[in-house]
Amino acid sequence: MDFANSLASVTKDMKEAMTIIGDNMIETRPRGELVYHPYRKNDVYKDQVILGPRKVDLKMLYPEAKPGNIVYVGTILDSVADYDAKLNMVGNVKAIYEGKVIYDYEDNPGDTKRGGCPIHLKKGENPILFMVRCDEEDKFEFEFMPSVRIYWMWAKDYILHVRATSPIDCFAHEDGVGISKLYDKEEEFDGEYVYPTIEEKGNEIRFDKIYPDADGVCAYAVTVALKNTKLSLNTYSQAKVMVNGEVVMPNQFKVKKGDTILVKSLKGVKWGFSFEDDAPIGIPFLESERTSGDKWLTVGTFGKDYCMEIPYGPELNMQFTCPYVTEGWKKTFWKLNTANDYIRPYMDTCFFSQWFYALMVGHFGLLQSAKVLDNSEYLEYFVDSMQNMAEFYDYMHYEFDEFGQTTFIQKGIVLNDLDSIGTMGMNMCELYKLTSSPEALGCIEILARAAKENIPRFEDGTYCRPRDMWSDDTFMSCPFLVRLGLVKKDREYFNEVVRQLLGFKKRLWMEDKKIFSHIFFLNTQVPNRIPWGRGNGWVFVTLSDVLENMPADIEGRDQLMELYKAFAEGIAERQDEDGLWHQVLTRPDSYQETSCTGMFIIGMCRGIRNGWLGEEYKEKVQKAYNGLLSKKIDKTGNVYDVCMGSGNSMDEEYYVNLGAIDNDDHGTGIILTAIAEMTKIFD
């Protein structure tokens, strides 16, 4: 990037620079809108694992299929952005996109039937057609998954967000596929999908069909009046009809536009009610193109006693964010008027209200900017994004149990690694401090338990991973742990922070270089002695964070302070003439990396402000800031040369050759935090 296009060419003022970067972040990572769509649960098309491929089991639909038969399967890949992605498939399948064959298994067959091809996704809808060949007597299936090129996971929570939606008009925007008739042999698709279909138009709610295995005897249905009108319901069993909570006679009652109509029905031989076909009612927040079955939402079943005056969930608390608890202590959520048609909430973004550690770094940077700039828009973005995740956390566990997959916050379900725990917990603590949100506090408790119980450890209690230890995990754990100590007023969390950081030092600190190795391998019990830039940045930011937040009298804090000061010296020695640090700190021939430079600014600023480092470090911070503004950030706020997510290796060249990504969330939030910290020592 030349200087004329750099942020330095526009301004060096810290608050102005922060505003330009923050505004660009908001623009390129827009707030999402929570949207509800219907969802058809079935065994033909289903999720398998979190962020894994979708499976289409055609043998269930066509048990008569024989080798040589084919079926066409269509879907629409709905993408939040233009992106050069990858389409992964398993099975004997041909993929057709924009009228061209982009993949054919038979061109490159393999034993696993697993393959893939590049695909350029446009923002919005991208129709794709799969021709699936049957080549086994007892098996006829395939899997597909759009992904970011470098990851084997569904592109749904980081960098890119893609949903696979139905190509059938009446199921538009719903998760799903369209499936053709069974063809005897390979021939051109006639354009008609025969599965799934909408059931014939009906004007009744039959709870006995929606809940055929009901444990309880009470069910509810709700709808909203779309205009002023008179309504009439024909109830099949004992029932109570309420308009905005007031009981009315079911045979005829008046409603105004926006009124909520709730029907409570007790189990009978025939259980439910009918309504007028042309009644102007519906669910305003439900985005549905269905021609039938979407005017009412139903939920059940409750209670064992036939008590009409005993209220259950929907009467006590009409809400659409958490599951209700039914008879038998099972969880339930709103359905339409068939057993397999549900509603589900969607947040189609790759940043806002998505659960991923790098995104939380971005959120944290936006929060720090909000405080420095007194910017309510940034603060509301942070609060709303985090609160959405907190409010829907319990519901998403219900989704995982019910469907095997969640519509968003996928990485928050199986909390078996620190990446899914630490930065989320840190930000939930910040949210709780701001809002006293009970939902945030609930998430904090869950994450605290996961950090204590779910993560592998060495014999001395230091965190590790199944095969290795990463320096990254200092940041994925300790900033959360120190905030847990503050939230819960429990000094043991501060002691745990000390134990963790000294355990990481024991295995990763290179005394001769005064910097950290990235990895310690469990099988060989040796570190890789490669000082990856961001790997060191994680540790330095963590040390400065915990030293700033823990009480002064915690035993071992002085050891952390000694480590911090020595580490600051080691980092300072490796700053280059442009003020930046390199991808591998000891390799000036590796590229100047943005995120680690920002991290070192953060750690040094905190040290200067708190008197842990001398005034000479101010010059190093200013030099780094000038280097970032002139070489790594453009005048519209785009952030360049952020190292992509890393794996690990004993080979230094692996790190040298790790590519960089522009505007990656490992970097943007770090830069915002860095400038926010600078304002505290230079303003």
C-alpha positions in Angstrom: 0.0 0.0 0.0 1.5 3.3 -1.0 1.5 6.3 1.4 -0.9 8.3 -0.7 -3.6 5.7 0.0 -2.7 5.3 3.7 -4.6 6.4 6.7 -1.5 8.5 7.6 -2.2 10.6 4.4 -5.5 11.7 5.9 -4.8 11.9 9.6 -2.6 10.9 12.5 -5.0 12.1 15.1 -5.8 9.0 17.2 -9.5 9.6 17.8 -10.1 10.4 14.2 -8.1 7.4 13.0 -10.1 5.2 15.5 -13.4 6.6 14.1 -12.4 5.9 10.5 -11.5 2.3 11.3 -14.5 1.8 13.6 -16.9 3.2 11.0 -15.5 0.9 8.3 -15.8 -2.0 10.7 -19.5 -1.3 11.3 -20.0 -0.9 7.5 -18.3 -4.1 6.5 -19.6 -6.1 9.4 -23.2 -4.8 9.5 -25.6 -5.6 12.3 -27.8 -8.6 11.6 -31.5 -8.8 11.9 -32.9 -11.8 13.7 -35.4 -13.5 11.3 -37.7 -16.4 11.9 -38.3 -18.9 9.1 -40.3 -22.2 9.0 -38.2 -25.3 9.0 -39.2 -28.8 7.9 -37.5 -31.5 9.9 -37.1 -34.8 8.0 -34.7 -37.7 7.6 -34.1 -37.2 3.9 -32.2 -33.9 4.3 -30.6 -33.4 7.6 -27.7 -31.9 9.5 -25.2 -34.3 11.0 -22.7 -32.4 13.2 -22.0 -28.7 14.1 -20.7 -26.9 11.1 -20.5 -30.1 9.1 -21.9 -31.1 5.7 -25.6 -31.6 5.0 -26.6 -35.1 4.1 -29.2 -36.0 1.5 -30.3 -39.6 1.9 -32.1 -40.4 -1.3 -32.6 -44.1 -0.4 -35.1 -43.0 2.2 -37.1 -41.2 -0.5 -36.5 -43.8 -3.2 -36.0 -47.2 -1.6 -36.5 -48.8 -5.1 -33.4 -46.9 -6.5 -30.9 -49.1 -8.4 -27.4 -48.5 -9.7 -27.6 -46.3 -12.8 -30.6 -44.3 -11.5 -30.1 -40.6 -10.9 -31.8 -37.8 -9.0 -31.4 -34.1 -9.2 -31.0 -32.1 -6.0 -31.2 -28.3 -6.1 -30.4 -25.8 -3.5 -29.6 -22.1 -3.2 -26.4 -21.0 -1.5 -27.4 -17.8 0.1 -24.2 -15.8 0.9 -23.7 -12.6 2.9 -20.9 -11.5 0.7 -19.1 -12.0 -2.6 -16.4 -14.6 -1.9 -14.2 -17.1 -3.6 -15.2 -20.2 -1.6 -15.0 -24.0 -1.9 -17.8 -26.4 -2.5 -17.1 -29.8 -0.8 -19.0 -33.0 -1.7 -19.2 -36.6 -0.8 -20.8 -39.1 -3.2 -21.1 -39.8 -6.9 -22.2 -36.4 -7.8 -22.0 -33.8 -10.6 -22.3 -30.1 -9.6 -23.8 -27.6 -12.0 -23.4 -23.9 -11.3 -24.4 -21.0 -13.6 -25.1 -23.5 -16.4 -21.6 -25.1 -16.2 -20.4 -28.4 -14.6 -17.9 -27.3 -12.0 -17.3 -30.7 -10.4 -17.8 -34.3 -11.4 -16.8 -37.2 -9.2 -16.4 -39.5 -12.2 -13.7 -37.2 -13.6 -11.5 -38.0 -10.5 -13.0 -41.0 -8.6 -11.6 -42.0 -5.3 -12.3 -44.5 -2.6 -13.9 -42.0 -0.2 -16.0 -40.3 -2.9 -14.9 -37.0 -1.3 -14.0 -34.1 -3.4 -14.4 -30.4 -4.0 -14.0 -27.4 -6.3 -13.7 -23.7 -6.2 -16.9 -21.7 -6.4 -17.3 -17.9 -6.7 -20.3 -17.0 -4.6 -22.1 -13.7 -5.2 -23.7 -11.8 -2.4 -27.2 -13.1 -2.2 -28.7 -16.2 -3.9 -26.5 -18.7 -5.8 -28.6 -21.6 -7.3 -26.8 -24.8 -7.7 -27.9 -28.2 -9.0 -26.5 -31.6 -8.1 -26.9 -34.6 -10.3 -26.6 -37.6 -7.9 -25.9 -41.1 -9.3 -26.9 -44.3 -7.6 -24.0 -46.8 -7.7 -24.8 -49.1 -4.8 -27.7 -51.4 -4.2 -28.3 -50.4 -0.6 -27.1 -46.9 -0.5 -28.0 -43.7 -2.4 -26.8 -40.5 -0.7 -24.5 -37.5 -0.9 -23.3 -34.7 1.2 -22.4 -31.1 0.4 -20.8 -28.1 2.2 -19.7 -24.7 1.2 -16.6 -23.6 3.1 -14.0 -20.9 3.3 -11.1 -22.4 1.3 -8.7 -22.9 4.2 -11.2 -24.6 6.6 -13.1 -27.9 6.5 -16.3 -26.6 8.0 -19.5 -25.0 6.8 -19.0 -21.3 6.1 -21.4 -20.1 8.8 -19.6 -18.2 11.6 -16.3 -16.7 10.5 -15.2 -14.8 7.4 -18.2 -15.9 5.4 -21.8 -17.0 6.2 -23.7 -19.2 3.8 -27.1 -20.9 4.2 -28.4 -23.6 1.8 -32.1 -22.8 1.1 -34.8 -24.4 -0.8 -35.2 -23.7 -4.6 -39.0 -24.4 -4.3 -41.0 -21.2 -4.3 -43.3 -22.1 -1.3 -40.2 -23.0 0.8 -38.2 -19.9 -0.2 -35.5 -18.8 2.3 -36.1 -22.0 4.3 -33.2 -24.3 5.0 -33.5 -27.2 2.6 -33.2 -28.7 -0.9 -35.5 -29.6 -3.7 -35.5 -33.2 -5.0 -36.5 -34.4 -8.4 -38.3 -37.6 -9.4 -36.2 -40.7 -9.8 -34.7 -41.0 -13.3 -33.9 -44.4 -14.7 -30.7 -43.2 -16.3 -28.8 -40.0 -16.8 -30.9 -37.4 -18.7 -31.6 -33.7 -18.5 -33.4 -32.3 -15.5 -37.0 -31.3 -16.3 -37.0 -28.5 -13.7 -39.7 -30.0 -11.5 -39.1 -30.8 -7.8 -41.4 -33.4 -6.3 -40.1 -33.3 -2.7 -40.8 -31.7 -0.3 -44.4 -30.5 -0.8 -46.8 -28.3 1.1 -49.7 -30.2 2.5 -53.2 -29.3 1.2 -54.6 -26.1 2.4 -56.3 -26.6 5.8 -58.2 -24.5 8.2 -57.7 -26.3 11.4 -55.2 -26.9 14.2 -55.1 -30.6 15.2 -52.9 -31.0 18.3 -53.4 -34.7 18.3 -51.5 -34.8 14.9 -49.0 -32.1 15.9 -48.2 -33.8 19.2 -49.1 -37.5 18.6 -46.9 -38.7 21.5 -47.9 -36.0 23.9 -47.1 -36.5 27.6 -49.2 -33.5 28.6 -52.9 -32.6 28.1 -52.7 -28.9 27.3 -51.5 -27.2 24.1 -51.5 -23.7 22.9 -51.8 -21.9 19.5 -51.1 -18.2 18.9 -51.7 -15.8 16.0 -52.0 -12.1 15.5 -54.8 -10.1 13.9 -53.5 -8.4 10.7 -56.5 -6.0 10.6 -59.6 -5.0 12.5 -62.1 -7.9 12.1 -64.4 -10.4 13.6 -63.1 -14.0 14.1 -64.8 -17.3 14.8 -63.2 -20.5 16.1 -64.8 -24.0 16.3 -63.2 -25.8 19.2 -63.1 -29.6 19.3 -62.5 -30.0 23.0 -62.5 -27.8 26.1 -60.7 -24.6 25.2 -60.1 -21.0 26.3 -59.6 -18.2 23.8 -57.8 -15.1 24.9 -57.3 -11.8 23.2 -54.4 -9.8 24.7 -54.9 -11.9 27.8 -58.7 -11.3 28.1 -61.0 -14.3 27.7 -63.5 -14.1 24.9 -66.2 -16.4 23.5 -64.7 -18.6 20.7 -67.7 -18.6 18.4 -67.4 -14.9 17.6 -65.2 -12.1 18.9 -63.8 -8.8 17.7 -60.1 -8.0 17.3 -58.1 -5.0 16.3 -55.0 -5.0 14.2 -52.0 -6.2 16.2 -54.1 -8.1 18.8 -52.6 -11.4 20.0 -55.0 -14.3 20.0 -54.0 -17.2 22.2 -56.0 -20.5 22.3 -55.5 -22.9 25.2 -56.9 -26.4 24.4 -57.3 -29.5 26.6 -56.8 -33.0 25.2 -59.9 -34.7 23.9 -60.9 -37.4 21.4 -60.4 -34.8 18.8 -58.0 -32.1 20.0 -57.8 -28.6 18.5 -60.0 -26.2 16.6 -60.9 -24.9 13.1 -60.8 -21.4 11.8 -62.0 -19.4 8.8 -59.9 -19.9 5.7 -59.8 -16.3 4.8 -59.3 -15.0 8.3 -56.9 -12.0 8.3 -54.5 -13.5 10.8 -50.8 -14.5 10.8 -47.4 -14.2 12.4 -45.9 -10.8 11.5 -42.3 -11.7 12.4 -42.3 -15.0 10.5 -40.9 -14.8 7.0 -42.8 -17.5 5.1 -43.8 -18.1 1.5 -45.9 -21.1 2.4 -49.4 -21.2 1.0 -50.8 -23.1 4.0 -50.1 -24.0 7.6 -48.3 -20.8 8.7 -51.1 -18.7 10.2 -50.7 -20.1 13.7 -47.9 -21.1 15.9 -48.4 -24.0 18.3 -46.5 -25.2 21.4 -47.1 -28.1 23.8 -47.7 -30.2 25.7 -48.1 -29.2 29.4 -49.6 -30.6 32.5 -51.1 -33.9 33.5 -54.3 -32.5 35.1 -57.2 -31.3 33.0 -57.1 -27.8 34.6 -58.3 -24.9 32.4 -57.5 -22.2 35.0 -53.9 -23.3 35.7 -51.7 -21.3 33.3 -48.6 -22.7 31.6 -45.7 -21.2 29.8 -47.3 -19.2 27.0 -49.9 -17.7 29.3 -47.4 -16.7 31.8 -44.7 -15.5 29.5 -45.3 -15.2 25.8 -41.8 -15.2 24.2 -39.9 -16.6 21.3 -36.3 -16.7 22.5 -36.2 -19.7 25.0 -37.7 -23.1 24.9 -40.6 -23.9 27.2 -40.5 -26.9 29.6 -43.2 -29.4 29.0 -44.6 -32.3 31.0 -41.8 -34.8 31.6 -39.3 -31.9 31.8 -38.7 -31.9 28.1 -38.0 -28.7 26.2 -40.3 -27.5 23.4 -40.5 -24.6 21.1 -43.0 -23.2 18.6 -44.2 -25.3 15.7 -46.5 -24.7 12.8 -49.5 -27.0 12.3 -47.8 -30.3 11.5 -45.6 -32.5 13.6 -42.4 -31.8 11.6 -42.8 -28.1 10.8 -41.0 -25.8 13.3 -39.9 -22.2 13.3 -36.3 -21.3 13.9 -34.5 -18.0 14.4 -31.7 -17.0 12.0 -28.9 -14.4 12.2 -27.3 -14.4 8.7 -24.1 -12.5 9.4 -20.4 -13.5 9.7 -19.8 -11.2 12.7 -22.7 -9.7 14.6 -24.0 -12.2 17.2 -21.7 -15.0 16.0 -19.7 -17.0 18.5 -16.1 -17.2 17.5 -12.9 -16.1 19.4 -11.6 -13.8 16.7 -14.9 -12.1 16.4 -14.9 -11.5 20.1 -11.5 -9.7 19.7 -13.2 -7.5 17.2 -16.1 -6.9 19.6 -13.8 -6.0 22.4 -12.0 -3.4 20.2 -15.3 -1.8 19.3 -16.2 -1.6 23.0 -12.9 0.1 23.9 -13.4 2.5 21.0 -16.9 3.3 22.2 -15.6 4.3 25.6 -12.8 6.5 24.3 -14.9 8.2 21.6 -18.1 8.3 23.7 -19.8 6.6 20.7 -23.2 5.2 21.5 -23.5 3.4 18.1 -20.4 1.3 18.8 -21.5 0.6 22.3 -25.0 -0.5 21.2 -23.5 -2.7 18.6 -21.4 -4.5 21.2 -24.2 -4.8 23.7 -26.9 -5.9 21.2 -24.6 -8.5 19.6 -23.5 -10.0 22.9 -27.0 -9.9 24.4 -28.5 -11.7 21.4 -26.1 -14.6 22.0 -26.8 -14.6 25.7 -30.6 -14.6 25.3 -30.6 -17.3 22.7 -27.9 -19.5 24.3 -30.4 -21.9 26.0 -32.5 -22.1 22.9 -29.5 -23.1 20.8 -28.9 -26.1 23.0 -32.5 -27.1 22.4 -31.8 -26.7 18.6 -28.7 -28.8 18.9 -30.6 -31.6 20.7 -33.6 -31.4 18.3 -31.9 -30.9 14.9 -28.2 -31.7 15.4 -27.3 -28.2 14.3 -28.0 -24.6 15.3 -28.8 -21.6 13.2 -26.2 -19.4 14.8 -23.6 -19.4 17.6 -22.5 -22.9 16.6 -19.2 -22.7 18.3 -20.9 -22.1 21.7 -22.6 -25.5 21.9 -19.7 -28.0 22.5 -17.4 -26.1 24.9 -14.4 -28.4 24.7 -11.7 -26.0 23.7 -10.6 -22.6 25.1 -11.2 -20.9 21.7 -14.9 -21.4 22.3 -14.8 -20.2 25.9 -12.3 -17.5 26.9 -12.9 -14.5 24.7 -16.7 -15.2 24.9 -16.4 -15.2 28.6 -14.3 -12.1 28.7 -16.9 -10.2 26.7 -19.8 -11.7 28.6 -18.2 -10.3 31.7 -17.9 -6.9 30.1 -21.5 -7.1 29.0 -22.6 -8.0 32.6 -20.5 -5.1 34.0 -22.3 -2.7 31.6 -25.9 -4.0 31.8 -26.2 -6.5 34.7 -27.8 -8.8 32.2 -29.0 -12.0 33.9 -28.7 -13.9 30.6 -25.0 -12.8 30.4 -24.5 -13.9 34.0 -26.0 -17.3 33.1 -23.5 -17.7 30.2 -20.7 -16.6 32.4 -21.5 -19.5 34.8 -21.7 -22.0 32.0 -18.4 -20.9 30.5 -16.7 -20.9 33.9 -17.8 -24.5 34.5 -16.6 -25.4 31.0 -13.2 -23.8 31.6 -12.8 -25.7 34.9 -14.1 -29.1 33.7 -13.7 -29.5 29.9 -10.2 -28.5 29.0 -7.2 -30.9 29.1 -4.4 -30.0 31.6 -0.8 -31.0 32.5 -0.2 -32.6 35.9 0.5 -29.2 37.3 -2.9 -27.9 36.2 -1.8 -25.8 33.2 -4.1 -25.9 30.2 -3.1 -27.8 27.1 -4.8 -29.2 24.0 -5.0 -32.9 23.2 -1.6 -33.0 21.4 0.1 -29.7 22.3 0.1 -26.4 24.1 -0.4 -23.1 22.3 0.7 -19.7 23.5 -2.6 -18.4 22.1 -4.4 -20.1 25.0 -3.0 -17.6 27.5 -5.4 -15.1 26.0 -8.2 -17.7 25.4 -8.3 -18.3 29.2 -6.7 -15.7 31.5 -8.5 -12.5 30.7 -11.8 -14.4 31.3 -10.5 -16.0 34.5 -9.4 -12.6 35.9 -12.8 -11.1 35.2 -14.4 -14.2 36.8 -12.5 -13.2 40.0 -13.9 -9.7 39.7 -17.5 -10.8 38.9 -17.7 -13.5 41.6 -15.5 -11.8 44.2 -13.4 -15.0 44.4 -9.6 -14.7 44.8 -9.1 -18.3 43.7 -9.6 -17.2 40.0 -6.7 -14.8 40.4 -4.6 -17.6 41.9 -5.6 -19.8 38.9 -4.4 -17.0 36.5 -1.0 -17.0 38.2 -0.8 -20.8 38.0 -1.7 -20.8 34.3 0.7 -18.1 33.2 3.6 -19.6 35.1 2.8 -23.0 33.6 2.9 -21.5 30.1 6.2 -19.8 30.9 7.7 -23.0 32.1 7.1 -24.7 28.8 7.2 -21.9 26.2 9.4 -19.0 27.5 12.8 -18.7 25.7 15.0 -17.1 28.3 17.8 -16.5 25.9 15.6 -14.6 23.5 13.1 -13.1 26.0 10.2 -14.1 23.9 7.8 -17.1 23.6 7.7 -20.2 21.5 4.4 -20.8 19.9 3.9 -24.5 20.6 4.9 -27.2 23.1 4.3 -30.7 21.8 3.1 -33.3 24.2 4.5 -36.4 22.5 8.1 -35.1 22.4 7.8 -32.8 25.5 9.7 -30.0 23.6 8.7 -26.5 22.4 9.0 -25.6 18.7 11.1 -22.5 19.7 9.5 -20.5 16.9 8.4 -17.0 18.0 5.3 -16.5 15.9 4.4 -12.8 16.1 0.7 -13.1 17.1 1.5 -16.1 19.3 3.7 -13.7 21.3 1.1 -10.9 21.0 -1.5 -13.1 22.7 0.8 -13.6 25.7 1.9 -10.0 26.0 -1.7 -8.6 25.9 -2.7 -11.2 28.4 0.0 -10.4 30.9 -0.9 -6.7 30.7 -4.6 -7.4 31.1 -4.3 -9.6 34.1 -1.7 -7.4 35.9 -4.1 -4.5 35.4 -7.1 -6.3 36.7 -5.9 -8.6 39.6 -5.4 -7.3 43.2 -1.8 -6.3 44.0 -1.5 -8.8 46.9 -2.1 -12.0 44.9 0.8 -14.4 45.5 2.9 -14.8 42.4 1.8 -11.5 40.8 5.4 -10.3 41.3 6.6 -13.2 39.2 4.2 -12.2 36.4 5.4 -8.6 36.6 9.0 -9.8 36.2 8.0 -11.9 33.2 6.1 -8.9 31.7 9.1 -6.6 32.0 11.6 -9.0 30.6 9.2 -9.9 27.8 8.7 -6.1 27.0 12.5 -5.9 26.6 12.6 -8.9 24.2 9.8 -7.5 22.1 11.3 -4.0 22.0 14.6 -5.4 20.7 12.8 -6.8 17.6 11.0 -3.7 16.4 12.1 -2.8 12.9 13.0 0.6 11.4 9.4 1.1 10.3 8.2 0.6 13.8 6.6 -2.8 13.0 7.1 -6.4 14.1 7.4 -9.4 11.8 5.4 -12.5 11.3 8.3 -14.5 12.9 9.9 -12.1 15.4 13.4 -13.3 14.7 13.1 -13.3 10.9 13.3 -9.8 9.4 12.7 -11.5 6.0 9.2 -12.5 7.1 6.5 -10.0 6.4 5.6 -7.1 8.7 2.5 -8.4 10.5 -0.3 -6.1 11.7 -2.0 -8.0 14.5 1.2 -8.6 16.6 2.2 -5.0 16.1 -1.1 -3.9 17.5 -0.8 -6.3 20.4 2.6 -5.1 21.4 1.2 -1.5 21.4 -1.6 -2.6 23.7 0.8 -4.3 26.2 3.3 -1.4 26.2 0.7 1.3 26.6 -0.7 -0.5 29.7 2.8 -0.8 31.1 3.5 2.9 30.5 0.2 4.0 32.0 0.6 1.9 35.1 4.3 2.7 35.6 5.6 -0.7 34.9 7.6 0.5 31.9 9.8 3.6 31.5 8.9 6.6 29.4 11.3 5.4 26.7 8.7 2.9 25.6 6.5 5.8 24.5 8.8 6.4 21.5 8.4 2.7 20.5 4.6 2.9 20.7 4.5 6.1 18.7 6.8 4.6 16.1 4.7 1.5 15.8 1.5 3.6 15.4 3.1 5.7 12.7 4.2 2.5 10.9 0.7 1.0 11.0 -1.0 4.2 9.8 1.5 4.6 6.9 1.9 1.0 5.8 -1.0 -1.2 7.1 -4.2 0.9 7.2 -5.7 2.7 4.3 -7.5 6.0 4.4 -11.0 4.4 4.5 -10.1 2.2 7.5 -9.3 -1.1 5.9 -6.6 -3.1 7.8 -4.0 -5.0 5.9 -1.6 -7.9 6.4 -3.2 -9.7 9.3 -1.9 -13.2 9.5 -4.6 -15.8 8.9 -5.6 -18.3 11.5 -2.6 -20.5 12.3 -2.0 -24.2 12.8 1.4 -25.2 14.1 4.6 -26.8 13.1 8.2 -27.5 14.0 9.2 -25.9 10.7 9.8 -22.1 10.9 9.1 -21.8 7.2 5.5 -22.9 7.9 5.0 -19.6 9.8 7.0 -17.5 7.4 4.7 -18.7 4.6 1.4 -18.3 6.4 -0.7 -15.9 4.4 -2.2 -12.6 5.4 -5.9 -11.6 5.2 -7.1 -8.0 4.9 -9.7 -6.9 7.4 -9.4 -10.1 9.3 -11.0 -10.0 12.7 -7.8 -11.1 14.4 -6.5 -7.7 13.5 -9.2 -5.0 13.2 -10.3 -5.3 16.8 -6.7 -5.4 18.0 -5.9 -2.1 16.2 -8.9 -0.4 17.7 -7.9 -1.6 21.2 -4.3 -0.4 20.5 -5.3 3.1 19.5 -7.8 3.2 22.4 -4.9 2.4 24.8 -2.7 5.0 23.1 -5.2 7.8 23.8 -4.8 7.0 27.5 -1.1 7.9 27.5 -0.8 10.5 24.8 -4.0 12.5 25.2 
